[in-house]
Amino acid sequence: MGEEKDKVSELKKTLAMDIKRDGMTITQFMEKCGIEGGVALDEKGKSSSVASSVLVDQAGRKYDIGRKVNQGGMGAILQAKDLNIRRTVAMKVLLDPKRSTDNQIIRLIEEAQITGQMEHPGIVPVHELGVDASGNVFYTMKFVKGVTLDSIIDGIRNGVPDIISKYPLNSLLTIFLKICDAMAFSHTKGVVHRDLKPANIMIGEFGEVLVMDWGLGKVIGRKEKDDVSEDATGSRTIVESSRSDGTASVEGAMTMEGKAMGTPVYMPPEQAYGKVSEIDHRSDIYALGAILYDILTLSPPVGGDNVNDILMKVVQGRIETPTLFEHSHKLKLRHLPGGHVPAALSSVAMKALSPDKNDRYQSVKDLQKDIEAYQGGFATSAEGAGLFRQLWLFAGRHKGFVAAAASVFLAVAIGLVVALAQRNQALTAERNAVEAKEEAQNQRDAAEIARNSALKAKTAEELQRVKAEKLQTEDEYESYVARIGAIQMKVQEENLSSAREMIESCQPYFRNWEWGRMKRLCNPKVVVMTGHQAAVTSAAFFPDGKRILSSSSDKTVRIWDSATGKESLKIELDSPVDAVAVSRDGRFLTAEQSGAITM
């Protein structure tokens, strides 16, 4: 009995450890890490008064603080050891307690309260919410050892063999279904996440899937300051927080209309617009569709040069389907069957990503049903499968039955074919004997007729061929002339892109100087050609457009490379040259000197 009393006494002392214990406080650790910590009470006692109005002071609680695991815009995640329970936990604190606003303090408290009330295998469990000896708010939660879905997608994108083999599409869809389980549960509690993305999904080392970071979580069962809409789950609100029970009366602690919060590439249009009153469980369904899109294509559904560009694409619904995205970006999707995005899953993702909430899945369960249908070999509701698609899927689900039926059908078919073949052979042999005699005579008659007809046909055919070639050449030349005219119009309209496409489609046979001139105009590039010692009197393109013939008063005719401007040939004459020309085939050059023509 005495020994037991001593053990109980020692345990009580351990549980009663106060702030003077040798371990560092949260404040000291934050100062050591360069995080401004130690919200010692200011003159007005602002931080303590706000926290104390909501929380019970638990200064007697002690943690050993370890490394900083992660850091966001408002808070940091620290690794800590609970000295009472003696387990490793994750502790979330404000980044800068001295400058933290009342709104930030309330948001951290509400994040812990919302997360802590949702007890589900897919939602990280919260252990404790409290205030340390310096008045700093913190909460502790399960320390999850694992990787984020975002890092898995990055590994697949970068071609890491171990990740690709460990996470094929079916495994990723199983992870996705577990995310859906957690979100379906949170929606029954009246809570929307508002920041679902692969970076907030943790995959544990034993396969557990946890939805993290509920910092933007919203209890949609209550009405916020500017929220006047009735939500479909309003009557289902179960989760209570500092705002919903009325203890948080801090001005500005509510989400305001017109303020977009979240991650742009994963947020729905209503969230991008900042329409708080329109955000509901279907907003999370949009984000789930964005995560599925990321799983399929290894890229988020929208991208852009800046946040405004991304938000504009979101609100306009400018999202390329996963199947088109794959082809347009020539992706190597080694985690997908056959290396291609399944059309059925592409349709599921696009339905969840519909700009209009009413066009999306109306519940997470509906989305899950389609994913499970795909995994089970059934058609999804999103793809609108026809009869052929249904039959194809049926065959895939019942391969053994279909194979057996096909074998029976094939055996019967082969038997019928053999019987018919034997009967036909007998009839054919008899018929061939009669026909052979008749055929011999017919062939003799036909040979004579053929000889006479062949001569006539050959003559007529030759005439037709010559006539056809002439007509075709005339038609093609007229088409060429018309195209040159159209190209000139495009050049005058400064539509050089279309003009360049048209100039390359002209038949090489008809290309002449006019083609070369149009090609030059389609590709405006100033080339300076120097070499003549006097004024240039004339110039002409060769039919291929690659060379230029020029004349000058310096008694020379020169040939230039039109692309580089370099001189390739100089011909000296006995008098100034007034004009030059190039024949259609480029073989002859003519020069005019005082009225005389030289070739």
C-alpha positions, 0 to 999 in steps of 0.5 A: 500500500505504501509503495502504491501511495508513493507512485500515486504521489509521484504521478500527481507531481508529474501531472502538476508540473508548472511553468518553472520546469526546465523545458522551454516554453512555447514563447521561448521556442518561438523566439529561438526560431525567429518567430516573434513570440511571447505574447506577454500581456500588453498594457491593455491586456488585449490578447489575454482578454480575448483568449480568456473570454473564450478559453480556460487558462491551462498554464499548468500544462507543460510541453517540450517544444521541438522543431518547426514542422510547417509555417503558413501565413498566420500560424506555425506548426511545431513538433512538441511532446506532451509531458503528461501523456508522454506522446509527440503531438503537433502544436499550432501557434500564431506566428506573431502573437505580439501583433496578432489581431483579435480576429486572428486569435478567434480564427485560431480558436475556432479552427481548433473548436471546429476540427476538434468536434469532428471525430472522424478517421479522415479528420486530424484529431485535436487533443487540446486547446489552451493558453500558455503562461505568456497568454499565447493561444495554442492547440495540439493535435495528432502528429501525422507521419507521412506525405502530402498528396501534393508531394505524391503528385509532384513525385509522379510528375517528376517521374520518381519510379517508387512513387509511380509504382506505389500510387497508380490511378486506382490507389489514388482514387482510393485516397480520393474516396477517403477524402470524400468520406471525411468531407461528407462527414463534415458536411453533415456537421454543417462545416465546409472546409473552403481550402481543400487542396492536395497540400492539405491532404496527408497520407500516413505511413500506414495508409491513413488519409487525413484532411488537414488545415481547417483554418478557413473552415466555416460553420454554414449552419449559422448566419454570418455578418453579411450572410443572408442566404439560407443554406441547404444544411442550415438545419443540420449544424451540429458543430459549435464554435466561439462565434456560434455560441456568442462568446466571440463578439470581436469586430471583424472576426466574421468573414466579410462579403467580397473577400476571397479567401483560399487557394485560387487554383482550387477555389470555386467561382463563388469563393473567388468572387468573395460571395460568402453567402453563396458558399456551401457544401457544393463549394467543397465539391468543386474543390474535390473536382479540382483535386481529382483533376490534379490527380488525373493530369498532374496539374491544377485545373487552372493556371495563369501568370498572376492571381488575378489571371487565375481568378478571372479564369475561375469565375469564367469557367475557363477549364480545359477538360482533362482529356483535352489537357493531356493531348494539348500538353503532350503529357506522360501520365505513367500512373494512368492505365495506358498512359491516358486520362479515362474519359469517364473520370474526365467527365466526373471531374468536369461535372464537379468543376461546373461554374454553376453550383446547381450543375455540380454534384449535389452531395459528396456521396453522389460524387463518390458513387461515380468514382466507385462506379468507375472502379467497379467497371460501371458507367458514371452518371457524368459521362452519359454512356450509350448502349455500346458503352454499357455493353463494353463495360458489361463485358469488362465486368463479366470477362469469364462469362463473355469468354465462355459465351464467345467460345460456344458461339465460335464452336457452333459457327465453325461447325456450320462453316465446315458443313456448308463448305463441304456441301459447296465443294460438291456443288462447285465441282459439278458446276465447274465441269459444265462451266469450264467448257463454256468458258473456253469458248467465251474466252476465245470470243472475248479475246478477239473482241478485247483486241479490237476494243483495246485499240479504241479504248487506248486512243480514247483514253489518251485523248481524255487524259490530255484533255483532263490534264489541260483542264486540271492545269488551267483550273489549278493555275486559276486557283493559284492566281486567285490565291495570290490575290487573296494573299495580297489582300491579307498582306494589305490587311496586315493579317500576316499569319494567315498570309503566311499559311496561304503562301506555303499552300501554293503549288510549287509548279506555278510559283513565280516572281509574284509568289516570291514577292508575296513571300517577302511581304509575308515575312517582313525583314529588312536586309541591307545589301551593299556593293553597288558603287552607284545608284541602283536602277532595278531589282527583281526576285528569282521565282524561288524568292531566295535570290535577288537580281539588281542593276546599277549605274555602275555598269554591273548586275549583281545577284544577292542572297535575299535572306542574308543580303550577301552578294553571290555573283557580280556581272560587269557590263560595258555600260550602265544598266537601266533594268533587269528581269528573271525568267519564270524558271529562273534560268535566264536573266535579261538586262536593258542598256540604253534600250538594248536587251542583253540575255 
